[in-house]
C-alpha cells in the first residue's frame, strides 16, 4: 500500500499540471444567451469542462468558475475573482473586462467587448477576440448568398473606416466584386453620395459600422434609397433587418468562443500571453429579411455552408 501511494505521489510530481490543476475564472455581467453560447464554444476548445456537481470527481487539469457581476460593485466582483486565484481570466462583455483589468498579474482573454482598447489601455497581459469581421470574410459571404451582385457601394468616413475600406478594395476583386467607394466629407453630404451611387449602378449597398455615417437622418435616407431603387442593404448587425436591411453578416458567437478557448489552451500550456495578439472573428452568421428580399426582387442563394473562414 505504501509503495503504491509513493508511486502515485511521484507521478503527480512528474505531472504538476495534472496534480495541481489550473483555474479559469469567467467574468460577465449576466448570463445572456449569446454570452452562454460563446462560453460553450470556449469550454469545448480550451479543454476545461465544468466539474460535476455531484459524484466522484476525477483529477482535472482545468477548472472553470463563473463570477456574475450583476449588482456587485467593481471592488466586490474583483475580490470574488481573486478568491479563486485564477491562472487565466475570461472576460465576457464590457463590464466583465472592466472588472478583469483590476487584476494586474493574471492573463486575461476578452470576448464580446465593444472597443476593448479603451478599457485595456497599454496593458500587455490581455488578449482576445475582436468583434470586427475581416472584409475578405464578409465579401465571401456576400458572393455566396448574392450571386448576381457585381457592384457594391459603400459610404464611409476616411478617418474612421478608411483603412477597412482600403483593405476591402484590395480583396474585392478576388470575389468578382467591384467596390464603389464614396468618402463622406463636409462638402459631400450623404444624400449627394447616394445619388452618385445610383448613377454608378450599384447592385447592393454595404452598411459598415461607421459612426459618421450611421445617424438617424442618414439611415432614413438610405432605407428610402434602397426601396426606391431596389438596392439591398447588407448590414453588420441583425437589428437593422427589422428596419429594412436585406441581409446581415455578423460574427459567429460559438466560433469566437472556440477561438478564445484555443488561446486559453495555449496560455495554459506555456505560451506567454504577449505572444498571442488579439484576433479578428473568423466565421460569419448570415441572416436575411425575406420580406425585403422578395420586395426588392433580389436573387438570393442559400449557401451550402453558413458563413466562412479565412
Residue, then its C-alpha position, 0 to 999 in steps of 0.5 A: x500500500x505504501x509503495x503504491x501511494x509513493x508511486x502515485x505521489x511521484x507521478x503527480x510530481x512528474x505531472x504538476x499540471x495534472x496534480x495541481x490543476x489550473x483555474x479559469x475564472x469567467x467574468x460577465x455581467x449576466x448570463x445572456x444567451x449569446x454570452x452562454x453560447x460563446x462560453x460553450x464554444x470556449x469550454x469545448x476548445x480550451x479543454x476545461x469542462x465544468x466539474x460535476x456537481x455531484x459524484x466522484x470527481x476525477x483529477x482535472x487539469x482545468x477548472x472553470x468558475x463563473x463570477x456574475x457581476x450583476x449588482x456587485x460593485x467593481x471592488x466586490x466582483x474583483x475580490x470574488x475573482x481573486x478568491x479563486x486565484x485564477x491562472x487565466x481570466x475570461x472576460x465576457x462583455x464590457x463590464x466583465x473586462x472592466x472588472x478583469x483589468x483590476x487584476x494586474x498579474x493574471x492573463x486575461x482573454x476578452x470576448x464580446x467587448x465593444x472597443x476593448x482598447x479603451x478599457x485595456x489601455x497599454x496593458x500587455x497581459x490581455x488578449x482576445x477576440x475582436x468583434x470586427x469581421x475581416x472584409x475578405x470574410x464578409x465579401x465571401x459571404x456576400x458572393x455566396x448568398x448574392x450571386x448576381x451582385x457585381x457592384x457594391x457601394x459603400x459610404x464611409x468616413x476616411x478617418x474612421x473606416x478608411x483603412x477597412x475600406x482600403x483593405x476591402x478594395x484590395x480583396x474585392x476583386x478576388x470575389x468578382x466584386x467591384x467596390x464603389x467607394x464614396x468618402x463622406x466629407x463636409x462638402x459631400x453630404x450623404x444624400x449627394x453620395x447616394x445619388x452618385x451611387x445610383x448613377x454608378x449602378x450599384x447592385x447592393x449597398x454595404x452598411x459598415x459600422x461607421x459612426x459618421x455615417x450611421x445617424x438617424x437622418x442618414x439611415x432614413x435616407x438610405x432605407x428610402x434609397x434602397x426601396x426606391x431603387x431596389x438596392x439591398x442593404x447588407x448590414x453588420x448587425x441583425x437589428x437593422x433587418x427589422x428596419x429594412x436591411x436585406x441581409x446581415x453578416x455578423x460574427x459567429x458567437x460559438x466560433x469566437x468562443x472556440x477561438x478564445x478557448x484555443x488561446x486559453x489552451x495555449x496560455x495554459x500550456x506555456x505560451x506567454x500571453x504577449x505572444x498571442x495578439x488579439x484576433x479578428x472573428x473568423x466565421x460569419x452568421x448570415x441572416x436575411x429579411x425575406x420580406x425585403x428580399x422578395x420586395x426588392x426582387x433580389x436573387x438570393x442563394x442559400x449557401x451550402x455552408x453558413x458563413x466562412x473562414x479565412 
